[in-house]
Amino acid sequence: MPKIKTHSGAKKRFKLTKSGKVKRGHAYRSHILTKKTTKIKRGFRKNAYADKTNTAAVKNMLPYA
């Protein structure tokens, strides 16, 4: 069997945890942070996980993770 290619966009955006959850980054976190409240920016620090409806699709894109 040939090797399966990993999806380039997915490998930059997702990591798999030991329990099998898909860890993801927060949107709206990268720039123009001056107009965002401290409360919202503090929330960006917390862990974010992909929804369970999307985990199978992400795992297909990351065959060797």
Predicted model as a PDB file, atoms N, CA, C, CB and O in Angstrom, pLDDT in the B-factor column:
MODEL        1                                                                  
ATOM      1  N   MET A   1       0.840  -1.195   0.000  1.00 88.00           N  
ATOM      2  CA  MET A   1       0.000   0.000   0.000  1.00 88.00           C  
ATOM      3  C   MET A   1       0.884   1.257   0.000  1.00 88.00           C  
ATOM      4  CB  MET A   1      -0.955  -0.001   1.231  1.00 88.00           C  
ATOM      5  O   MET A   1       1.888   1.318   0.709  1.00 88.00           O  
ATOM      6  N   PRO A   2       0.496   2.255  -0.803  1.00 94.00           N  
ATOM      7  CA  PRO A   2       1.233   3.517  -0.768  1.00 94.00           C  
ATOM      8  C   PRO A   2       0.906   4.298   0.502  1.00 94.00           C  
ATOM      9  CB  PRO A   2       0.910   4.363  -2.009  1.00 94.00           C  
ATOM     10  O   PRO A   2      -0.114   4.074   1.155  1.00 94.00           O  
ATOM     11  N   LYS A   3       1.794   5.205   0.821  1.00 94.00           N  
ATOM     12  CA  LYS A   3       1.557   6.055   1.979  1.00 94.00           C  
ATOM     13  C   LYS A   3       0.438   7.050   1.675  1.00 94.00           C  
ATOM     14  CB  LYS A   3       2.849   6.797   2.385  1.00 94.00           C  
ATOM     15  O   LYS A   3       0.241   7.436   0.523  1.00 94.00           O  
ATOM     16  N   ILE A   4      -0.288   7.460   2.705  1.00 95.00           N  
ATOM     17  CA  ILE A   4      -1.359   8.439   2.553  1.00 95.00           C  
ATOM     18  C   ILE A   4      -0.785   9.819   2.869  1.00 95.00           C  
ATOM     19  CB  ILE A   4      -2.580   8.103   3.484  1.00 95.00           C  
ATOM     20  O   ILE A   4      -0.025   9.987   3.823  1.00 95.00           O  
ATOM     21  N   LYS A   5      -1.157  10.785   2.065  1.00 96.00           N  
ATOM     22  CA  LYS A   5      -0.676  12.144   2.321  1.00 96.00           C  
ATOM     23  C   LYS A   5      -1.493  12.799   3.429  1.00 96.00           C  
ATOM     24  CB  LYS A   5      -0.742  12.995   1.037  1.00 96.00           C  
ATOM     25  O   LYS A   5      -2.714  12.662   3.492  1.00 96.00           O  
ATOM     26  N   THR A   6      -0.789  13.508   4.292  1.00 97.00           N  
ATOM     27  CA  THR A   6      -1.424  14.290   5.346  1.00 97.00           C  
ATOM     28  C   THR A   6      -1.893  15.605   4.741  1.00 97.00           C  
ATOM     29  CB  THR A   6      -0.449  14.536   6.545  1.00 97.00           C  
ATOM     30  O   THR A   6      -1.191  16.195   3.920  1.00 97.00           O  
ATOM     31  N   HIS A   7      -3.062  16.063   5.136  1.00 97.00           N  
ATOM     32  CA  HIS A   7      -3.604  17.336   4.646  1.00 97.00           C  
ATOM     33  C   HIS A   7      -2.772  18.479   5.229  1.00 97.00           C  
ATOM     34  CB  HIS A   7      -5.121  17.494   5.030  1.00 97.00           C  
ATOM     35  O   HIS A   7      -2.677  18.628   6.447  1.00 97.00           O  
ATOM     36  N   SER A   8      -2.168  19.288   4.344  1.00 97.00           N  
ATOM     37  CA  SER A   8      -1.232  20.329   4.786  1.00 97.00           C  
ATOM     38  C   SER A   8      -1.882  21.372   5.679  1.00 97.00           C  
ATOM     39  CB  SER A   8      -0.622  21.011   3.592  1.00 97.00           C  
ATOM     40  O   SER A   8      -1.278  21.821   6.654  1.00 97.00           O  
ATOM     41  N   GLY A   9      -3.110  21.760   5.354  1.00 97.00           N  
ATOM     42  CA  GLY A   9      -3.795  22.754   6.177  1.00 97.00           C  
ATOM     43  C   GLY A   9      -4.160  22.212   7.538  1.00 97.00           C  
ATOM     44  O   GLY A   9      -4.093  22.928   8.537  1.00 97.00           O  
ATOM     45  N   ALA A  10      -4.547  20.946   7.584  1.00 97.00           N  
ATOM     46  CA  ALA A  10      -4.971  20.345   8.853  1.00 97.00           C  
ATOM     47  C   ALA A  10      -3.798  20.154   9.803  1.00 97.00           C  
ATOM     48  CB  ALA A  10      -5.655  19.004   8.602  1.00 97.00           C  
ATOM     49  O   ALA A  10      -3.946  20.332  11.012  1.00 97.00           O  
ATOM     50  N   LYS A  11      -2.635  19.795   9.271  1.00 96.00           N  
ATOM     51  CA  LYS A  11      -1.502  19.550  10.169  1.00 96.00           C  
ATOM     52  C   LYS A  11      -1.020  20.831  10.838  1.00 96.00           C  
ATOM     53  CB  LYS A  11      -0.352  18.907   9.403  1.00 96.00           C  
ATOM     54  O   LYS A  11      -0.394  20.783  11.896  1.00 96.00           O  
ATOM     55  N   LYS A  12      -1.314  21.987  10.219  1.00 96.00           N  
ATOM     56  CA  LYS A  12      -0.935  23.266  10.820  1.00 96.00           C  
ATOM     57  C   LYS A  12      -1.956  23.731  11.854  1.00 96.00           C  
ATOM     58  CB  LYS A  12      -0.775  24.326   9.739  1.00 96.00           C  
ATOM     59  O   LYS A  12      -1.637  24.562  12.704  1.00 96.00           O  
ATOM     60  N   ARG A  13      -3.181  23.204  11.790  1.00 97.00           N  
ATOM     61  CA  ARG A  13      -4.261  23.731  12.614  1.00 97.00           C  
ATOM     62  C   ARG A  13      -4.716  22.824  13.751  1.00 97.00           C  
ATOM     63  CB  ARG A  13      -5.412  24.024  11.758  1.00 97.00           C  
ATOM     64  O   ARG A  13      -5.310  23.303  14.718  1.00 97.00           O  
ATOM     65  N   PHE A  14      -4.450  21.528  13.652  1.00 97.00           N  
ATOM     66  CA  PHE A  14      -4.987  20.589  14.633  1.00 97.00           C  
ATOM     67  C   PHE A  14      -3.910  19.707  15.231  1.00 97.00           C  
ATOM     68  CB  PHE A  14      -6.051  19.729  14.002  1.00 97.00           C  
ATOM     69  O   PHE A  14      -2.923  19.373  14.576  1.00 97.00           O  
ATOM     70  N   LYS A  15      -4.121  19.326  16.515  1.00 97.00           N  
ATOM     71  CA  LYS A  15      -3.287  18.333  17.179  1.00 97.00           C  
ATOM     72  C   LYS A  15      -4.232  17.337  17.837  1.00 97.00           C  
ATOM     73  CB  LYS A  15      -2.307  18.993  18.233  1.00 97.00           C  
ATOM     74  O   LYS A  15      -5.330  17.698  18.260  1.00 97.00           O  
ATOM     75  N   LEU A  16      -3.804  16.089  17.920  1.00 97.00           N  
ATOM     76  CA  LEU A  16      -4.620  15.086  18.597  1.00 97.00           C  
ATOM     77  C   LEU A  16      -4.100  14.881  20.015  1.00 97.00           C  
ATOM     78  CB  LEU A  16      -4.617  13.748  17.813  1.00 97.00           C  
ATOM     79  O   LEU A  16      -2.892  14.813  20.241  1.00 97.00           O  
ATOM     80  N   THR A  17      -5.032  14.782  20.974  1.00 96.00           N  
ATOM     81  CA  THR A  17      -4.646  14.524  22.352  1.00 96.00           C  
ATOM     82  C   THR A  17      -4.576  13.019  22.568  1.00 96.00           C  
ATOM     83  CB  THR A  17      -5.640  15.183  23.346  1.00 96.00           C  
ATOM     84  O   THR A  17      -4.977  12.241  21.703  1.00 96.00           O  
ATOM     85  N   LYS A  18      -4.067  12.616  23.720  1.00 96.00           N  
ATOM     86  CA  LYS A  18      -3.949  11.186  24.034  1.00 96.00           C  
ATOM     87  C   LYS A  18      -5.310  10.503  24.113  1.00 96.00           C  
ATOM     88  CB  LYS A  18      -3.204  10.997  25.351  1.00 96.00           C  
ATOM     89  O   LYS A  18      -5.446   9.324  23.787  1.00 96.00           O  
ATOM     90  N   SER A  19      -6.313  11.258  24.548  1.00 95.00           N  
ATOM     91  CA  SER A  19      -7.652  10.669  24.674  1.00 95.00           C  
ATOM     92  C   SER A  19      -8.404  10.626  23.352  1.00 95.00           C  
ATOM     93  CB  SER A  19      -8.461  11.444  25.684  1.00 95.00           C  
ATOM     94  O   SER A  19      -9.510  10.090  23.282  1.00 95.00           O  
ATOM     95  N   GLY A  20      -7.805  11.193  22.294  1.00 94.00           N  
ATOM     96  CA  GLY A  20      -8.430  11.138  20.982  1.00 94.00           C  
ATOM     97  C   GLY A  20      -9.205  12.385  20.597  1.00 94.00           C  
ATOM     98  O   GLY A  20      -9.808  12.434  19.524  1.00 94.00           O  
ATOM     99  N   LYS A  21      -9.196  13.403  21.468  1.00 96.00           N  
ATOM    100  CA  LYS A  21      -9.860  14.659  21.122  1.00 96.00           C  
ATOM    101  C   LYS A  21      -9.001  15.421  20.117  1.00 96.00           C  
ATOM    102  CB  LYS A  21     -10.120  15.522  22.393  1.00 96.00           C  
ATOM    103  O   LYS A  21      -7.795  15.198  20.016  1.00 96.00           O  
ATOM    104  N   VAL A  22      -9.639  16.319  19.382  1.00 98.00           N  
ATOM    105  CA  VAL A  22      -8.922  17.137  18.406  1.00 98.00           C  
ATOM    106  C   VAL A  22      -8.796  18.544  18.974  1.00 98.00           C  
ATOM    107  CB  VAL A  22      -9.655  17.152  17.017  1.00 98.00           C  
ATOM    108  O   VAL A  22      -9.795  19.233  19.178  1.00 98.00           O  
ATOM    109  N   LYS A  23      -7.564  18.964  19.229  1.00 97.00           N  
ATOM    110  CA  LYS A  23      -7.293  20.275  19.775  1.00 97.00           C  
ATOM    111  C   LYS A  23      -7.177  21.268  18.623  1.00 97.00           C  
ATOM    112  CB  LYS A  23      -6.006  20.263  20.640  1.00 97.00           C  
ATOM    113  O   LYS A  23      -6.579  20.961  17.592  1.00 97.00           O  
ATOM    114  N   ARG A  24      -7.747  22.453  18.800  1.00 97.00           N  
ATOM    115  CA  ARG A  24      -7.719  23.456  17.744  1.00 97.00           C  
ATOM    116  C   ARG A  24      -7.395  24.821  18.330  1.00 97.00           C  
ATOM    117  CB  ARG A  24      -9.060  23.496  16.994  1.00 97.00           C  
ATOM    118  O   ARG A  24      -7.440  25.017  19.545  1.00 97.00           O  
ATOM    119  N   GLY A  25      -7.073  25.754  17.459  1.00 96.00           N  
ATOM    120  CA  GLY A  25      -6.826  27.121  17.887  1.00 96.00           C  
ATOM    121  C   GLY A  25      -8.101  27.933  17.870  1.00 96.00           C  
ATOM    122  O   GLY A  25      -9.113  27.517  17.305  1.00 96.00           O  
ATOM    123  N   HIS A  26      -8.042  29.101  18.497  1.00 97.00           N  
ATOM    124  CA  HIS A  26      -9.178  30.009  18.501  1.00 97.00           C  
ATOM    125  C   HIS A  26      -9.134  30.916  17.276  1.00 97.00           C  
ATOM    126  CB  HIS A  26      -9.197  30.844  19.788  1.00 97.00           C  
ATOM    127  O   HIS A  26      -8.058  31.300  16.817  1.00 97.00           O  
ATOM    128  N   ALA A  27     -10.294  31.251  16.758  1.00 95.00           N  
ATOM    129  CA  ALA A  27     -10.394  32.243  15.696  1.00 95.00           C  
ATOM    130  C   ALA A  27     -10.348  33.642  16.315  1.00 95.00           C  
ATOM    131  CB  ALA A  27     -11.700  32.043  14.868  1.00 95.00           C  
ATOM    132  O   ALA A  27     -10.610  33.803  17.507  1.00 95.00           O  
ATOM    133  N   TYR A  28     -10.016  34.646  15.512  1.00 95.00           N  
ATOM    134  CA  TYR A  28      -9.993  36.065  15.905  1.00 95.00           C  
ATOM    135  C   TYR A  28      -8.945  36.367  16.961  1.00 95.00           C  
ATOM    136  CB  TYR A  28     -11.351  36.482  16.419  1.00 95.00           C  
ATOM    137  O   TYR A  28      -9.107  37.316  17.727  1.00 95.00           O  
ATOM    138  N   ARG A  29      -7.895  35.599  17.022  1.00 94.00           N  
ATOM    139  CA  ARG A  29      -6.907  35.760  18.066  1.00 94.00           C  
ATOM    140  C   ARG A  29      -5.642  36.454  17.590  1.00 94.00           C  
ATOM    141  CB  ARG A  29      -6.563  34.432  18.636  1.00 94.00           C  
ATOM    142  O   ARG A  29      -4.843  36.906  18.409  1.00 94.00           O  
ATOM    143  N   SER A  30      -5.449  36.545  16.290  1.00 93.00           N  
ATOM    144  CA  SER A  30      -4.128  36.878  15.780  1.00 93.00           C  
ATOM    145  C   SER A  30      -3.784  38.365  15.755  1.00 93.00           C  
ATOM    146  CB  SER A  30      -4.001  36.346  14.426  1.00 93.00           C  
ATOM    147  O   SER A  30      -2.657  38.735  16.083  1.00 93.00           O  
ATOM    148  N   HIS A  31      -4.720  39.217  15.376  1.00 95.00           N  
ATOM    149  CA  HIS A  31      -4.375  40.642  15.277  1.00 95.00           C  
ATOM    150  C   HIS A  31      -5.613  41.490  15.533  1.00 95.00           C  
ATOM    151  CB  HIS A  31      -3.770  40.972  13.885  1.00 95.00           C  
ATOM    152  O   HIS A  31      -6.715  40.969  15.704  1.00 95.00           O  
ATOM    153  N   ILE A  32      -5.414  42.809  15.555  1.00 96.00           N  
ATOM    154  CA  ILE A  32      -6.433  43.800  15.929  1.00 96.00           C  
ATOM    155  C   ILE A  32      -7.002  43.447  17.312  1.00 96.00           C  
ATOM    156  CB  ILE A  32      -7.580  43.856  14.856  1.00 96.00           C  
ATOM    157  O   ILE A  32      -8.214  43.337  17.496  1.00 96.00           O  
ATOM    158  N   LEU A  33      -6.102  43.276  18.258  1.00 96.00           N  
ATOM    159  CA  LEU A  33      -6.512  42.879  19.599  1.00 96.00           C  
ATOM    160  C   LEU A  33      -6.826  44.073  20.495  1.00 96.00           C  
ATOM    161  CB  LEU A  33      -5.434  42.038  20.236  1.00 96.00           C  
ATOM    162  O   LEU A  33      -7.333  43.894  21.602  1.00 96.00           O  
ATOM    163  N   THR A  34      -6.533  45.287  20.035  1.00 96.00           N  
ATOM    164  CA  THR A  34      -6.752  46.462  20.882  1.00 96.00           C  
ATOM    165  C   THR A  34      -8.231  46.721  21.126  1.00 96.00           C  
ATOM    166  CB  THR A  34      -6.117  47.690  20.250  1.00 96.00           C  
ATOM    167  O   THR A  34      -8.611  47.194  22.197  1.00 96.00           O  
ATOM    168  N   LYS A  35      -9.068  46.414  20.140  1.00 96.00           N  
ATOM    169  CA  LYS A  35     -10.499  46.683  20.304  1.00 96.00           C  
ATOM    170  C   LYS A  35     -11.251  45.525  20.953  1.00 96.00           C  
ATOM    171  CB  LYS A  35     -11.118  46.992  18.962  1.00 96.00           C  
ATOM    172  O   LYS A  35     -12.443  45.645  21.237  1.00 96.00           O  
ATOM    173  N   LYS A  36     -10.572  44.412  21.190  1.00 97.00           N  
ATOM    174  CA  LYS A  36     -11.222  43.272  21.839  1.00 97.00           C  
ATOM    175  C   LYS A  36     -11.052  43.407  23.353  1.00 97.00           C  
ATOM    176  CB  LYS A  36     -10.626  41.914  21.328  1.00 97.00           C  
ATOM    177  O   LYS A  36     -10.014  43.862  23.834  1.00 97.00           O  
ATOM    178  N   THR A  37     -12.075  43.009  24.086  1.00 97.00           N  
ATOM    179  CA  THR A  37     -12.037  43.182  25.534  1.00 97.00           C  
ATOM    180  C   THR A  37     -11.062  42.198  26.170  1.00 97.00           C  
ATOM    181  CB  THR A  37     -13.436  43.004  26.132  1.00 97.00           C  
ATOM    182  O   THR A  37     -10.716  41.173  25.582  1.00 97.00           O  
ATOM    183  N   THR A  38     -10.633  42.526  27.366  1.00 97.00           N  
ATOM    184  CA  THR A  38      -9.725  41.664  28.112  1.00 97.00           C  
ATOM    185  C   THR A  38     -10.351  40.312  28.379  1.00 97.00           C  
ATOM    186  CB  THR A  38      -9.323  42.318  29.420  1.00 97.00           C  
ATOM    187  O   THR A  38      -9.672  39.286  28.352  1.00 97.00           O  
ATOM    188  N   LYS A  39     -11.647  40.315  28.638  1.00 97.00           N  
ATOM    189  CA  LYS A  39     -12.359  39.075  28.915  1.00 97.00           C  
ATOM    190  C   LYS A  39     -12.311  38.131  27.713  1.00 97.00           C  
ATOM    191  CB  LYS A  39     -13.809  39.372  29.296  1.00 97.00           C  
ATOM    192  O   LYS A  39     -12.100  36.930  27.876  1.00 97.00           O  
ATOM    193  N   ILE A  40     -12.503  38.660  26.533  1.00 97.00           N  
ATOM    194  CA  ILE A  40     -12.470  37.845  25.319  1.00 97.00           C  
ATOM    195  C   ILE A  40     -11.059  37.327  25.063  1.00 97.00           C  
ATOM    196  CB  ILE A  40     -12.970  38.655  24.109  1.00 97.00           C  
ATOM    197  O   ILE A  40     -10.877  36.161  24.713  1.00 97.00           O  
ATOM    198  N   LYS A  41     -10.062  38.192  25.236  1.00 97.00           N  
ATOM    199  CA  LYS A  41      -8.671  37.774  25.012  1.00 97.00           C  
ATOM    200  C   LYS A  41      -8.232  36.722  26.026  1.00 97.00           C  
ATOM    201  CB  LYS A  41      -7.733  38.985  25.081  1.00 97.00           C  
ATOM    202  O   LYS A  41      -7.444  35.834  25.703  1.00 97.00           O  
ATOM    203  N   ARG A  42      -8.735  36.821  27.235  1.00 97.00           N  
ATOM    204  CA  ARG A  42      -8.415  35.831  28.264  1.00 97.00           C  
ATOM    205  C   ARG A  42      -9.038  34.482  27.900  1.00 97.00           C  
ATOM    206  CB  ARG A  42      -8.915  36.303  29.657  1.00 97.00           C  
ATOM    207  O   ARG A  42      -8.445  33.434  28.154  1.00 97.00           O  
ATOM    208  N   GLY A  43     -10.209  34.508  27.317  1.00 96.00           N  
ATOM    209  CA  GLY A  43     -10.861  33.279  26.884  1.00 96.00           C  
ATOM    210  C   GLY A  43     -10.112  32.571  25.768  1.00 96.00           C  
ATOM    211  O   GLY A  43     -10.192  31.349  25.642  1.00 96.00           O  
ATOM    212  N   PHE A  44      -9.380  33.334  24.954  1.00 96.00           N  
ATOM    213  CA  PHE A  44      -8.586  32.731  23.884  1.00 96.00           C  
ATOM    214  C   PHE A  44      -7.482  31.831  24.432  1.00 96.00           C  
ATOM    215  CB  PHE A  44      -7.978  33.818  23.010  1.00 96.00           C  
ATOM    216  O   PHE A  44      -7.011  30.935  23.732  1.00 96.00           O  
ATOM    217  N   ARG A  45      -7.068  32.061  25.671  1.00 96.00           N  
ATOM    218  CA  ARG A  45      -5.980  31.263  26.252  1.00 96.00           C  
ATOM    219  C   ARG A  45      -6.416  29.848  26.614  1.00 96.00           C  
ATOM    220  CB  ARG A  45      -5.438  31.952  27.486  1.00 96.00           C  
ATOM    221  O   ARG A  45      -5.587  28.943  26.700  1.00 96.00           O  
ATOM    222  N   LYS A  46      -7.692  29.660  26.821  1.00 96.00           N  
ATOM    223  CA  LYS A  46      -8.187  28.353  27.237  1.00 96.00           C  
ATOM    224  C   LYS A  46      -8.127  27.362  26.084  1.00 96.00           C  
ATOM    225  CB  LYS A  46      -9.620  28.464  27.766  1.00 96.00           C  
ATOM    226  O   LYS A  46      -8.112  27.745  24.914  1.00 96.00           O  
ATOM    227  N   ASN A  47      -8.095  26.087  26.436  1.00 96.00           N  
ATOM    228  CA  ASN A  47      -8.049  25.046  25.410  1.00 96.00           C  
ATOM    229  C   ASN A  47      -9.332  25.036  24.606  1.00 96.00           C  
ATOM    230  CB  ASN A  47      -7.810  23.671  26.041  1.00 96.00           C  
ATOM    231  O   ASN A  47     -10.419  25.273  25.134  1.00 96.00           O  
ATOM    232  N   ALA A  48      -9.187  24.756  23.313  1.00 97.00           N  
ATOM    233  CA  ALA A  48     -10.354  24.646  22.444  1.00 97.00           C  
ATOM    234  C   ALA A  48     -10.269  23.315  21.718  1.00 97.00           C  
ATOM    235  CB  ALA A  48     -10.436  25.840  21.432  1.00 97.00           C  
ATOM    236  O   ALA A  48      -9.205  22.926  21.235  1.00 97.00           O  
ATOM    237  N   TYR A  49     -11.378  22.634  21.647  1.00 97.00           N  
ATOM    238  CA  TYR A  49     -11.425  21.330  20.996  1.00 97.00           C  
ATOM    239  C   TYR A  49     -12.441  21.366  19.869  1.00 97.00           C  
ATOM    240  CB  TYR A  49     -11.773  20.216  22.008  1.00 97.00           C  
ATOM    241  O   TYR A  49     -13.457  22.055  19.958  1.00 97.00           O  
ATOM    242  N   ALA A  50     -12.163  20.621  18.812  1.00 97.00           N  
ATOM    243  CA  ALA A  50     -13.100  20.535  17.697  1.00 97.00           C  
ATOM    244  C   ALA A  50     -14.355  19.799  18.161  1.00 97.00           C  
ATOM    245  CB  ALA A  50     -12.451  19.815  16.473  1.00 97.00           C  
ATOM    246  O   ALA A  50     -14.299  18.939  19.040  1.00 97.00           O  
ATOM    247  N   ASP A  51     -15.470  20.150  17.561  1.00 96.00           N  
ATOM    248  CA  ASP A  51     -16.733  19.514  17.900  1.00 96.00           C  
ATOM    249  C   ASP A  51     -16.693  18.041  17.513  1.00 96.00           C  
ATOM    250  CB  ASP A  51     -17.907  20.227  17.203  1.00 96.00           C  
ATOM    251  O   ASP A  51     -16.015  17.659  16.559  1.00 96.00           O  
ATOM    252  N   LYS A  52     -17.419  17.222  18.256  1.00 95.00           N  
ATOM    253  CA  LYS A  52     -17.384  15.774  18.014  1.00 95.00           C  
ATOM    254  C   LYS A  52     -17.901  15.408  16.627  1.00 95.00           C  
ATOM    255  CB  LYS A  52     -18.203  15.048  19.072  1.00 95.00           C  
ATOM    256  O   LYS A  52     -17.560  14.351  16.096  1.00 95.00           O  
ATOM    257  N   THR A  53     -18.730  16.283  16.031  1.00 97.00           N  
ATOM    258  CA  THR A  53     -19.221  16.006  14.678  1.00 97.00           C  
ATOM    259  C   THR A  53     -18.131  16.180  13.626  1.00 97.00           C  
ATOM    260  CB  THR A  53     -20.395  16.915  14.351  1.00 97.00           C  
ATOM    261  O   THR A  53     -18.256  15.660  12.517  1.00 97.00           O  
ATOM    262  N   ASN A  54     -17.070  16.901  13.959  1.00 96.00           N  
ATOM    263  CA  ASN A  54     -15.989  17.155  13.001  1.00 96.00           C  
ATOM    264  C   ASN A  54     -14.745  16.313  13.257  1.00 96.00           C  
ATOM    265  CB  ASN A  54     -15.615  18.608  13.034  1.00 96.00           C  
ATOM    266  O   ASN A  54     -13.834  16.306  12.429  1.00 96.00           O  
ATOM    267  N   THR A  55     -14.684  15.612  14.369  1.00 97.00           N  
ATOM    268  CA  THR A  55     -13.456  14.901  14.716  1.00 97.00           C  
ATOM    269  C   THR A  55     -13.098  13.814  13.709  1.00 97.00           C  
ATOM    270  CB  THR A  55     -13.590  14.291  16.086  1.00 97.00           C  
ATOM    271  O   THR A  55     -11.920  13.620  13.406  1.00 97.00           O  
ATOM    272  N   ALA A  56     -14.090  13.108  13.189  1.00 97.00           N  
ATOM    273  CA  ALA A  56     -13.804  12.033  12.220  1.00 97.00           C  
ATOM    274  C   ALA A  56     -13.187  12.614  10.954  1.00 97.00           C  
ATOM    275  CB  ALA A  56     -15.096  11.244  11.871  1.00 97.00           C  
ATOM    276  O   ALA A  56     -12.256  12.029  10.401  1.00 97.00           O  
ATOM    277  N   ALA A  57     -13.682  13.735  10.493  1.00 97.00           N  
ATOM    278  CA  ALA A  57     -13.159  14.360   9.280  1.00 97.00           C  
ATOM    279  C   ALA A  57     -11.719  14.830   9.498  1.00 97.00           C  
ATOM    280  CB  ALA A  57     -14.052  15.546   8.855  1.00 97.00           C  
ATOM    281  O   ALA A  57     -10.875  14.674   8.616  1.00 97.00           O  
ATOM    282  N   VAL A  58     -11.441  15.397  10.655  1.00 97.00           N  
ATOM    283  CA  VAL A  58     -10.090  15.871  10.943  1.00 97.00           C  
ATOM    284  C   VAL A  58      -9.124  14.686  11.059  1.00 97.00           C  
ATOM    285  CB  VAL A  58     -10.076  16.710  12.243  1.00 97.00           C  
ATOM    286  O   VAL A  58      -7.994  14.760  10.576  1.00 97.00           O  
ATOM    287  N   LYS A  59      -9.560  13.604  11.694  1.00 97.00           N  
ATOM    288  CA  LYS A  59      -8.703  12.431  11.832  1.00 97.00           C  
ATOM    289  C   LYS A  59      -8.395  11.777  10.491  1.00 97.00           C  
ATOM    290  CB  LYS A  59      -9.354  11.423  12.752  1.00 97.00           C  
ATOM    291  O   LYS A  59      -7.321  11.203  10.311  1.00 97.00           O  
ATOM    292  N   ASN A  60      -9.338  11.861   9.543  1.00 97.00           N  
ATOM    293  CA  ASN A  60      -9.055  11.374   8.194  1.00 97.00           C  
ATOM    294  C   ASN A  60      -7.981  12.183   7.505  1.00 97.00           C  
ATOM    295  CB  ASN A  60     -10.307  11.391   7.362  1.00 97.00           C  
ATOM    296  O   ASN A  60      -7.202  11.648   6.716  1.00 97.00           O  
ATOM    297  N   MET A  61      -7.933  13.474   7.801  1.00 97.00           N  
ATOM    298  CA  MET A  61      -6.927  14.349   7.196  1.00 97.00           C  
ATOM    299  C   MET A  61      -5.563  14.174   7.831  1.00 97.00           C  
ATOM    300  CB  MET A  61      -7.354  15.793   7.307  1.00 97.00           C  
ATOM    301  O   MET A  61      -4.548  14.539   7.237  1.00 97.00           O  
ATOM    302  N   LEU A  62      -5.527  13.607   9.057  1.00 97.00           N  
ATOM    303  CA  LEU A  62      -4.276  13.401   9.779  1.00 97.00           C  
ATOM    304  C   LEU A  62      -4.074  11.897  10.018  1.00 97.00           C  
ATOM    305  CB  LEU A  62      -4.277  14.187  11.131  1.00 97.00           C  
ATOM    306  O   LEU A  62      -4.216  11.438  11.151  1.00 97.00           O  
ATOM    307  N   PRO A  63      -3.751  11.134   8.989  1.00 96.00           N  
ATOM    308  CA  PRO A  63      -3.718   9.676   9.147  1.00 96.00           C  
ATOM    309  C   PRO A  63      -2.631   9.165  10.086  1.00 96.00           C  
ATOM    310  CB  PRO A  63      -3.538   9.042   7.816  1.00 96.00           C  
ATOM    311  O   PRO A  63      -2.776   8.083  10.655  1.00 96.00           O  
ATOM    312  N   TYR A  64      -1.548   9.916  10.260  1.00 93.00           N  
ATOM    313  CA  TYR A  64      -0.429   9.405  11.072  1.00 93.00           C  
ATOM    314  C   TYR A  64      -0.315  10.102  12.411  1.00 93.00           C  
ATOM    315  CB  TYR A  64       0.873   9.557  10.321  1.00 93.00           C  
ATOM    316  O   TYR A  64       0.669   9.898  13.123  1.00 93.00           O  
ATOM    317  N   ALA A  65      -1.293  10.922  12.777  1.00 88.00           N  
ATOM    318  CA  ALA A  65      -1.243  11.639  14.055  1.00 88.00           C  
ATOM    319  C   ALA A  65      -1.709  10.725  15.186  1.00 88.00           C  
ATOM    320  CB  ALA A  65      -2.116  12.920  14.002  1.00 88.00           C  
ATOM    321  O   ALA A  65      -1.740  11.143  16.343  1.00 88.00           O  
TER     322      ALA A  65                                                      
ENDMDL                                                                          
END                                                                             
